[in-house]
Amino acid sequence: MKGTECNLSLDELLKFEVLQLQVFSARGKLVDYKSKTMPKEMAQMTAKFCGAVNLMFDALASAYTQLYKIELDAST
């Protein structure tokens, strides 16, 4: 997050109208997970997919920075 961090736990967030919450690393490792409906195996697969997308955006940002001297940061 940029600016303000959320200080609520996953259990507290799950009280809202949320079906599932995931915390995963930039490389796609499931760090934490809470769900009302989604099995853990599906959450792990989703985390891997998000990690792959993040790697793609990191590669694009790096390439554009080198080729066009545009400073991009895929993490924002």
C-alpha positions in Angstrom: 0.0 0.0 0.0 1.1 3.5 -0.6 0.5 6.1 2.0 -1.7 4.7 4.7 -1.3 1.1 6.0 -4.2 -1.0 7.1 -3.8 -2.1 10.7 -6.7 -4.6 10.7 -6.0 -8.3 10.9 -7.2 -10.7 8.2 -9.8 -12.0 10.7 -11.1 -8.4 11.2 -11.2 -7.7 7.5 -13.1 -11.0 6.9 -15.9 -9.6 9.0 -16.7 -7.2 6.1 -18.4 -8.5 3.0 -15.3 -10.2 1.8 -15.1 -13.8 0.7 -11.4 -14.3 1.0 -8.1 -12.5 1.7 -4.6 -13.3 0.7 -1.2 -12.0 1.6 1.5 -13.2 -0.7 5.1 -12.3 -1.6 6.2 -10.5 -4.8 7.4 -13.9 -6.0 4.1 -15.7 -5.5 4.5 -17.4 -2.1 1.3 -17.5 0.0 2.2 -15.8 3.3 -1.2 -15.6 4.9 -4.7 -16.6 4.0 -8.3 -16.4 5.3 -11.4 -17.4 3.4 -15.1 -18.2 3.8 -15.2 -20.2 0.6 -11.9 -20.8 -1.1 -9.7 -23.9 -0.4 -6.1 -23.2 0.6 -4.9 -25.0 -2.6 -6.8 -22.5 -4.7 -5.3 -19.6 -2.7 -1.8 -21.0 -3.3 -2.4 -21.2 -7.0 -3.8 -17.7 -7.1 -0.7 -16.4 -5.2 1.6 -18.1 -7.8 -0.4 -16.5 -10.6 -0.1 -13.1 -9.0 3.6 -13.7 -8.5 4.0 -14.5 -12.2 2.1 -11.3 -13.2 4.3 -9.3 -10.8 7.5 -10.7 -12.4 6.2 -9.8 -15.9 5.6 -6.2 -14.8 9.0 -6.0 -13.2 10.6 -7.1 -16.5 8.6 -4.5 -18.4 9.5 -1.7 -16.0 13.1 -2.7 -16.2 13.1 -2.8 -20.1 11.3 0.5 -20.5 13.7 2.1 -18.0 16.8 0.9 -19.9 15.4 1.4 -23.5 13.6 4.7 -23.1 15.1 6.2 -19.9 11.7 6.2 -18.3 11.8 5.5 -14.6 9.1 3.0 -13.9 8.5 1.0 -10.7 6.1 -2.0 -11.1 5.6 -2.2 -7.4 3.5 1.0 -7.2 
